[in-house]
């Protein structure tokens, strides 16, 4: 796999990106696929994993790091979803430029949290995208928080947020918060994060109340409108996903106004199968490749 490094700007910050191709199998008639990381994700984790899966099939793949991650500029240990949406839109602009030069289409794919981020990004760069893929995403953060925490746990979390906001309003210094206290993991996903993802250089983040505010305001499902009516979307999800329940892709499928397909990966949870040689990942990535070729 060949990596072509690309630096681009987002809100004045320099972000680190790269195009990935397979010299022997590159097909210039296929769309360029942008793969966006999920929560606390980095280019060198899932975007490169999908690049390794898709480039042998002829695709060009683009991956990048959000501001504050990897080699991208920006405040470390800061996740604000609205900022990541703008980073995605900036990445789209760079990829669209190359796609136009080569007479190609652009597919925007998001993993995990980015499955919803790409919907919000589409609203600000709609004419530059030809297809959308939401992979293991969620599309109403409060609905997912309630599903993960239960009603009692959701009430406790809101009380925690109110207490922290009061402390800050009274002049208290910002304090780091475990990101997975705000965005709780199911047991299987937690094991994967702390055995696999932590191996990636630079992985790790400390959150703040700003991230909690950004997260509970996140409801990309509510932003669907006529702009999506001609854009094909693949909603691909693990059928046994306990982190982002299968009700999430089904809810998005029910309201998405454009051409759409719902693919549920039998036996797949959220992340435990995200390994290059795992049969479930191979099946998942192969289905994505076939869908792009048939629908974009």
N, C-alpha and C positions, 0 to 999 in steps of 0.2 A: 504494500500500500504506500502510495506517494503522498506526502504532506506538503502543501504549499501554504506557508504562513501568511496571514493577512492581518494588518493592524487597521482598525477603523474607529471612528469617533461616535460617541453617544453622550449627549449633554456635555460635550467638551472633554470627556474622558476618553482615553485611548483603550480600546478593548482588544483582546487577543483572540483571533480567529484563525481558521485554517480550512482550506479545501482539501478533500481526500479523494484520490482516484486510484484505480488499478490500471497500470500502464498497458497491460495485455488485454484487459477486458473493458476498457472505457468505451461507452456508447454515447456519442454526442447527441443522439436523438432522444435520449431519456431526460426527464426533468432533473434539475438539481434539487437535492433534498436537504433542507436545513433541519438539524436535530437539536432541540433545545432541552437543556437539563432541567430536572426537577429541583425540589427544595434542597439547598446546600450542595447541589451537584456541580461538577466541574467538567470541562471539555474532555479531560483525559479519562473520564469514567464512561458514562453511557453514550454520549455523542460519538466517541471513538469506537465504542463497542458496535454501534449500529453502522459506522463507517466500515468496520472490518467485515460486517455481514453483507452490506449492500454493494460495496465497490466491486467485489468479484462478479456481481450480477450486472455490471456495466454502469452503475450509477455514480455520479459525483455527489459527495456528501459535504456539507459545511457544518462545522461545529465552532462554538465560541464560548468564552467565559463571560458571565455577567460581571458588571462592575464590582470590584471588591473581591473577586475570586481569581484563582490562578495567577496569570501574569497580567491580567487587566488592571487598569488603574481604578481608584475609588476607595472609599473607606472600608477597611477590613471589618468583618463581622457585622455587616449590615445587610439585611434583606428587607427591601420594601418592594412589594409586588408591582406597584405602579411604575417604579423605576426599571424593573426587569422587563416589563412590557415595552418600554421605550428602547431598551437594549435590543430586544427581539426585532422591533421595527427597524432599527438601524442596521442590524444584520441582514434583514430582508433587503434593504436598499442596496447594500454592497453585492449581495448575491444576484439581485434582479439586474444590476448593471452588467455583470458577466453573462447572465442568461440571455439578455437582449443581444449582446455582442455575438453569442453563439447560436441564437435562434432557438432557445430552449424555454421550457416552462419551469416554474418554481413550486415546490411542495413544502409546506411548513408543518413540521411534526414536533409535538411536545410530549415529553415523558413526565408522568406524575403530576406535580403541581403545574408544570408547563402545559399539560393537556388543556388546562383552562386559560393559562396566560396567552396561548396562541389565539384564542378566540378574541380576547381583548386587543391583542396586537393587530389582528386582521382589521379591526374597525378603524385603525389609523393608517393602514397601508393596503387597503383592499385591492386596489388595481395592480398590485405587484405580486399577488399570490394566486396560484391556479388550483390548489388543492390543500386540504387540511387533514392532519392525522392526530387524533387525541389518544394517547396511549396511557392506560392505567391512571386516568385523571380524575379530578373531582370538579364539580361545577356549581356548588353552593356550599361555601365553607361552614356556615352555621349548621346546615343540615348534616354535614359530615361530623362536625364537632359533637353534636348531640348523639349521633350514632355511635361514636367512639367512646364518649364519656358517660353516656346515659344522662337522663334529666338531672339527677342529683350532681353528677360530676360537672355538668355544664353550668349549673347554678354556682358551684364552688369556684369554677374558673372565672365566671363573671365577677364574683366577689373579690377574687385575687386581683383582677384587672382594676376594679374600682379602688381597692386599697392602694395599689401601686401608683395609680394616677393621682390619688390624694397626696401620697408621700412626695411625688415629684412636684405637684402644684404648690406644696409647702416649702419648696427649695431643696428637697433631697437630691443627692447626686444620682445620676443614672447608674444602675447596677446591671451586670450581665445576668441573663436568664438562660437556662438550658433550653435550646430551641425545641427540644422534644417534650418540654413541659407545656409549650404553646401549641405544638403540632405533634400530638401524641402518636406513638407507633404501636402497632399490634406486635405481639411477641415474636412472630416469625420475621417481620421486617426489622425489628430492633436487633435481632441476632445477625441479620445480613449486614446492617449498617456497621455494627461494631466488630464484625469479623472480616468483611470484604471492603466496604467503602473506605474505612479508616486506613487501608493500605495505600490509597492514592496520595501522592505527595501534596501537602498543603490542605488536605481535607480537614474540615472542622470549622465551627462557627459558634459564636455566642450571640444570643438574640437580646432584644430589648422590647420594651412595651410598644415601640413604634411598629415592630413586626406584628405583634398581636393585633394592633388596630388595623393594620393593612390586611391581615389575614381574615378577620371576621367581617370585613367589608367586601370580601372577594366573592362575587356571584356572577361569573361570566355568562351563565345560562340565561340570566335576565337581560343580557345585552344583545341577544340574537334579534335580527330584523331582516328586512328585505335585502340588505346588502349581501346576505349569505345565500340567497335563493338560487344562485347559479354556480356555487362553489361546492364541489363534491367533498364530503367528509367521511373518513373512516374513523369509527370509534372502536378502538381495540382495547380489550380489557381482560384481565385474569378472571376466570369464572369463580375462583375461590379467593378473591381478594378481600382480606379482612381489614385492610387499612382504608382503602377507598371502596366502599361496598358496591356490589354489582348494581344496586339501585341507582348509582350515579350515572353510568353510561346509558342505562335504560331511560333515565329521566331526560338526558341530553338528546338521545335518539328520538324520543317522543316529540320534542319541541323544535328540533333542528329543521329549518325551512327549506334547505336545499337537498340535492341528491345525497344519499347517505347509506352507510352500511354499518351494522353492528356485528363485530366479531368478538366472541367470548372464547378465550383460550381455556379449553378443558384442562383442569388440574393446576392451573396457574394461579398463584397468589399475587402479591405485589412485586416483590423484588428477589425472592430467594432463587428464582430461576434465571436471573440476569447474569449469566455466565456464557462466554462465547460458545462453548461446546455442549451446553445443556440442550437436550432435544426440544424442550419447550421454547427456549429462545430461538432456536433454529426454525421451528414451526411458525412462531410469531413473526419474526423478521421476514421469512419467506412469504407469508401471507401479505405483509405490507408491500413487498416488492411486486407481487402479483396484482394487488389492488391498484397500485400506482400505474402499472402498465395498462390496465384495463379501463381506468377511470379518469386519468389526467391527460 
